Amino acid sequence: MKLDILAIGVHPDDVELACAGTLMIEIANGKKVGIIDLTRGELGTRGTAETRKTEAETAAKIIGVHVRENLGMRDGFFRNDEEHQLQVIQKIRQYQPEIVICNAVEDRHPDHGRSSKLVSDACFYSGLRKIETSFDGTEQTAWRPKYVFHYIQDRYLEPDFIFDVSSVFDKKLESINAYATQFNSEGDNEPQTYISTPTYFETIIARHRMFGKRIGVEYGEGYMTEKLIGIKSFDAFIQVTT
């Protein structure tokens, strides 16, 4: 299956937190969209790899993506090296996305920045025909996405553009809440973490409101881009009230 957009997160829930709204709107626009999680999130303090798998499947249904896979890399210990790059290259060539969306270029969690560089490098190398990969016994052809965008996660990074997700924001929150072991879980028997309290969830909402305010809408998701974006019409602009 060829995809229009492939969203990649190092942990199950990264995509939901950072770009699920964008994916929902693009799916409604008729785009084919997939998610790949690099790890199972097995080092997370709360829950297990098995519960995260179930939660990710539930979230995928809420978002409506056409495919979701997990590459099973070691949480915390994957590297941006040939072995891991080839795993990502194989998936890029399999799905041939026009756009890849991936982790923040740097963040509180060291896996995020490392994943960002891994995916970015793999997107470039995927376009080199002398790097050979195969899928289901068939040699793959080279493919390089037209754009690589990086979503913004815990740390504030100045976005290059902001996507209006106001119309689907409640559904985006539903996809995040699918990770019941991770969020809004005060009062259960597991230890509290940086992301498990209602206060953290409030900061997610506040960040989206702040991005939305920057472009004159209610909620937005911010992105950084590796290359300039060209346009053919000013009609694509959102009118920002000043």
N, C-alpha and C positions, 0 to 999 in steps of 0.2 A: 504494500500500500504506500503510495506517495503521499507525503504530508505537506501541507502549506507551512505549518508552524510546529516546531519541536521544542518543547520546554524541558529543560534539564535541571534537576536539583540534586545536590549531593545527599540530602536526607529526605525521606518522605515527610511532607508538610512544608518544605521550602517553597515549592511552586504555589501551593495554596495561599501561603502567607503573602507572597510577593506579587504574583501575576495571574491568579485565578480569574480575576475579573476580566482582564484582557482576553484570556482564552475563551471565556464564556461568550463575550461579545463577538469575537471572531468566528466562533462556531455558529452563532446565530446569523452571521454574515455569509455562511455557506463554506467556511474554510474547514479543511481537514486538519485536526490538531492532535498531537500526541504528547505524552509525558514520559520521560525516563528518569528514574531515581538511580543514582550511582551506587548508593549503599542501602542497607536495610535499617540504618539508624540504631544498630544494636548496642552502641555505647551509651545511648540515652539513659538517664537515671530512672525515668519512669517508663513503665510498659516494657514490652519485649519486641524482638524482631517479628514475632508472629502477630502480635496485636497491631503493630505498625502496618504490617501487610494488609490485614483486614481493614484497618482504617483508611489506608491508601486506596483500596478498592472501592470503598464507600464514597470517598471524596471524588474519585474519578467519575463515578456515576452521577454525582451531583453536578460536576463541571460539564460532563457530557463529552469527554474526550473519546476519540476513536480507538486509541490504544494507550496502554500504560505498561511499562516494563521496568524491571529492576535488574541492574547489572551485577549486583552482589559483590561489589568491591568492599574492601575492609574499611569499616567506619573508623575514621581517625588515622588510618595507616596506609591509605592509598597514596600513590605518588603520581606526579606528572612525568611519567617516563614512557618508554616505548610500549611496554606491555599494556598500560592503561590507555594510552593514546589509541592504540590499535583497537581496543574494545569500543571506544567511542567512535572512531572512524568507521568501523563496521556498521554501526547503527545509523550514522549519518548517511552512508552510502545505501543502506537498506531503505531508509525512509525518504531520502532526497528532499529535505525541507528547504523551502526558500528562505525561511527565517529560523534562527536558533535563538532561544532566550535562555540565559543561564545565570548562575549565582553572581552575587555582588563581587566587584573587583577586590574589595577588602572589607573585612567585617570582624565583629567580636569573636566569632567562631573561626578558628584557623582553617577548618575544612572548606569554608565558603570561598575564601580567596584562592585557595589551592585548586578547588574545583573549577572556579572561573577561568584560571589560566589553562588548566587541562583541557577544558572544552574549547576554549578559544584556539589553542594550538591545534587541537584535533580537527577543528573546522577548516583551518588552513591546509594542514597536511592531507586532509581528505580529498583535496583537489589535485594532488600530485599523483599522476597515473603510475609512476614507478614504485609507489607504495602499494603493495599487493595485499588484498584481503579477499575473503570468500564468505559466502553465506549459503547454508544448505548445499554445500558442495559445488556452488557456482561462483566463478570469479566475478568480483564486483567491479563496476566502473567508477572512475573518479567522480566526485561530486563536492562542490564547495557552495555552502549557503551564500545567498546574496548579502545577508546582514546577520551580524551577531550582536544581540542586545543583552545588557546585564541589568537585572532587576536590582532594586535597593532593599536591603534587609534591615538588620538591627541598627547599625550606625547610619547616621545621616550622611548621605552623599548628594551633592548637587546634581539633579537630573538634567540630562540633555533634552528630554521631552517627557511629557506626562500624558497618560492615556486616561480619558474620562471613563470611569467605571460606575458612575452613579446609579445607572439603571439596573445593575446586577449586584450592587454591594451587599444587600441582605443575603443573596445566594452565595456570594463569596464567603461571608461569615459562616454560613451553613457548612461549606466545604472545610473550613478551618476547624469548626466544632466537631467534624467527623473524627478528629483525633482526640477522642475523649480521654485517653490516658495522659495527654500532654497539656491540655489547656483548661482553664477555669475549673480546677479540680481541688479546691480547698475543702478540707473536711474528710477526704478519703484517707486510706491507710498508707499511702506512698509518701515519700519525702517531697517537700516543696522544692521547686527549682526556679530558676530565673524566669521561665516562661509559663509556669503553671498557675500563677495567681491571676485573679481578675484585673489587678492593676496592669499587668503586662498586656492583657487583651485590650484594655482601654487605650494603651499607647499605640496599638495597631490601628485602632479606629482614628485616633488623633492624627497619626501620620498620614492616613489616607485623606482626612479632612484638610490637612495642611496642603498636601499636594493638589487637592481639588481646588482649594482657594487660590492657589497660584495661577490657575487657568480659568477661574470664574465658574467652577462647577462645584457640586457637593463633595464628590469623592474622586480621587485619582490614584493611579499607580505610576511611580516614577521609574525611568530607565536611563541608563547610560549607553552610548553607542560607540562602536570602535571606528566608524567612519561617518563622514557627513551624509545626511539624508537629502536627496534631491526631490523636488516636487514639480509637478506639471501644471498645478492650478492652485491659486490662492483660496479656492473654495474649501480646501481641506482644513483651513484654520478654524479653530474655535474662537469665537469672539470673547475676549477677556474684558470684563468690566473694570475700569480703573477709577 
